[in-house]
Amino acid sequence: MEELKKFARPEFPQAEKVGDRDWGEEDLLVLSPGKYIMKKMFVKAGFSGGLQFHRLKDEAGYLVSGKMIIRMDDGQGGLEEKIIGPGDVYRFPPGVVHQGEAITDCVVIEASTPHFNDRVRCEEMYGLSEEEGLPTTTLEDVFEK
């Protein structure tokens, strides 16, 4: 244990604004290269992300405050909804179709693998019109930090 104390040092990163979004705000809290990222998101009531899945990214979230609808594939080509509240946790492994919509203002802490720009929009697959937002990317567009 003494040997570890010589080498291991804590880090206290500063949150970095990823940018203002139509739906709220996104802050990068921690980036552990090749391992994980952690973000804090503020999502305004009535706003949602695109219906999507990730090819490589594995993400999980903890709802700190607010109430949110999680939409996901029902396994038969349709969508089902689950309402979550403070303290609830979710996980979307690669390939899981999902969308979050804030019923009230929400604060979410999200952790994921460090795959950036990994997004396949799915509205058309479910007969929905694609909302504004970030478009589908190709596998070549995905990068890891």
C-alpha positions in Angstrom: 0.0 0.0 0.0 2.9 2.4 0.7 4.1 1.9 -2.8 0.8 3.0 -4.2 0.8 6.2 -2.2 4.1 7.3 -3.9 2.5 7.1 -7.4 -1.3 7.6 -7.1 -2.4 11.2 -7.0 -6.0 12.5 -7.1 -7.2 14.7 -9.8 -9.7 17.5 -9.5 -10.8 18.4 -13.0 -12.7 21.5 -13.8 -16.0 21.1 -15.6 -15.8 22.2 -19.2 -18.9 23.5 -21.1 -19.5 21.4 -24.1 -21.9 24.1 -25.2 -25.4 25.5 -24.9 -27.9 23.3 -26.6 -31.5 24.1 -27.7 -32.6 21.6 -25.1 -30.4 22.9 -22.2 -26.7 22.7 -21.3 -24.0 20.0 -21.3 -20.8 20.0 -19.2 -17.9 17.5 -19.5 -17.0 16.7 -15.9 -14.3 14.0 -16.4 -12.5 12.4 -19.3 -10.5 9.4 -18.5 -8.8 8.7 -21.9 -9.7 5.2 -23.2 -11.9 4.4 -20.2 -14.9 6.7 -19.6 -16.4 10.2 -19.7 -18.8 11.7 -17.2 -21.1 14.6 -18.1 -23.7 16.7 -16.4 -26.7 17.7 -18.5 -29.4 20.2 -17.8 -32.5 19.4 -20.0 -35.3 21.9 -20.2 -38.9 20.7 -19.7 -40.5 19.7 -23.0 -37.2 19.0 -24.8 -35.9 15.7 -26.0 -32.9 14.3 -27.7 -33.2 12.4 -31.0 -34.4 8.8 -31.1 -31.1 7.0 -31.6 -28.7 4.2 -30.9 -24.9 4.0 -30.7 -22.7 1.5 -32.5 -19.9 1.5 -29.9 -20.9 3.9 -27.1 -22.2 2.3 -23.8 -23.9 4.9 -21.6 -25.6 5.1 -18.3 -27.3 7.9 -16.5 -28.5 9.0 -13.0 -31.4 11.4 -12.8 -30.5 13.9 -10.1 -33.7 16.0 -10.4 -36.8 16.2 -12.5 -39.0 13.8 -14.3 -38.2 12.3 -17.6 -39.7 9.9 -20.2 -37.4 7.3 -21.6 -38.5 5.8 -24.9 -37.0 2.5 -26.1 -37.7 -0.2 -28.6 -40.2 -2.7 -27.3 -38.6 -5.7 -29.1 -41.3 -5.9 -31.7 -40.6 -2.8 -33.8 -42.6 -0.4 -31.7 -41.6 2.0 -28.9 -42.4 1.8 -25.2 -42.1 4.5 -22.5 -40.9 4.5 -18.9 -41.2 7.5 -16.7 -38.2 8.0 -14.3 -37.7 10.4 -11.4 -34.9 11.5 -9.1 -32.6 8.7 -8.1 -33.5 6.5 -11.0 -30.7 5.0 -13.2 -30.6 3.8 -16.8 -28.2 2.1 -19.1 -28.1 2.0 -22.9 -25.6 -0.6 -24.2 -24.5 -0.3 -27.8 -27.4 -1.0 -30.2 -30.2 0.0 -27.8 -32.7 2.4 -29.4 -33.4 5.2 -26.9 -34.6 8.8 -26.3 -35.0 10.9 -23.3 -37.6 13.6 -23.0 -37.8 16.0 -20.0 -41.3 16.3 -18.5 -39.9 18.9 -16.1 -36.5 20.6 -15.9 -34.0 17.7 -15.4 -30.4 17.4 -14.2 -28.7 14.1 -15.4 -25.3 12.8 -14.6 -24.2 10.6 -17.5 -21.2 8.2 -17.7 -20.2 6.5 -20.9 -17.4 5.0 -22.9 -15.3 7.7 -24.5 -16.8 7.2 -28.0 -17.7 10.6 -29.5 -19.9 11.3 -32.5 -21.5 7.9 -32.4 -25.1 8.4 -33.4 -27.7 6.6 -35.6 -31.0 8.5 -35.7 -34.0 6.1 -35.7 -37.1 8.2 -36.1 -37.7 7.0 -39.7 -37.5 3.4 -38.6 -40.5 4.0 -36.3 -42.6 6.1 -38.8 -41.8 9.3 -37.0 -40.5 12.6 -38.6 -36.9 13.4 -37.7 -36.7 16.2 -35.2 -34.0 18.9 -35.4 -30.8 18.0 -33.8 -27.5 16.2 -34.6 -27.6 13.9 -37.6 -26.6 10.3 -38.0 -22.9 9.7 -38.2 -21.0 6.9 -40.0 -18.8 4.5 -38.2 -15.8 6.3 -39.7 -17.0 9.5 -37.9 -16.8 7.9 -34.5 -13.6 8.7 -32.5 -12.4 7.6 -29.1 -10.5 9.8 -26.7 
